[in-house]
Every structure is written in structure tokens, then in C-alpha cells.
Amino acid sequence: MTPEIARKVIGQFRGQAKAAQQVDDLTDREREVLELVMHGDGNKAIAERLGVTVAAVKWHLQHIYEKLHVHSRTEAALKFKQGQGSEN
């Protein structure tokens, strides 16, 4: 393995470890919201499924974005999946 490839591999592992730590910082409810986001549910569907208001879902998503350092549902879902993947 070349040094450049080794650096990329190590960087990937560090990224996964960081994502895992950020995912660990999520509350159980935030994890529930993200699971439903990953299934493609919209805010209204998530709210109905969890028995909360749409405003509550938006509030949770905002905190998720802040904790994961992302700006969209797609980024949050990808980082959540990446963080979970390093646990398995």
C-alpha cells in the first residue's frame, strides 16, 4: 500500500469514528426522527408516526443538524448511517 492510499484509509477511519461520536450524542428521539428520515418520510408523516407536532419534528431536525454539523436531511441521513456503520 502506498503512503497516499494509507493516509486516505486512515482518514476514512477517522471520519467514521468522528461520525460515530456525533451519532452517540443524539437523543433517542433524534435517532427516531433520523431513522424515519432515512426511510424517506416527510415531516408530517414523522410527526404523525411519533405523535408529535410538525414543529417538534422541525425542532428535532434543527438540533440534529447542529450536532452532526450538517445542513440538510440528506447529509444528516448519510452521517447517521456512517456513524452507525462504524459501530457494527
Buried (B, 14 or more C-beta within 10 A) or exposed (E): EEEEEEEEEEEEEEBBEBBBEBBEEBEEBBBBBBBBBBEEBEBEBBBBBBEBEBEBBBEBBEBBBEBBEBEEBEEBBBBBEBBBEBEE
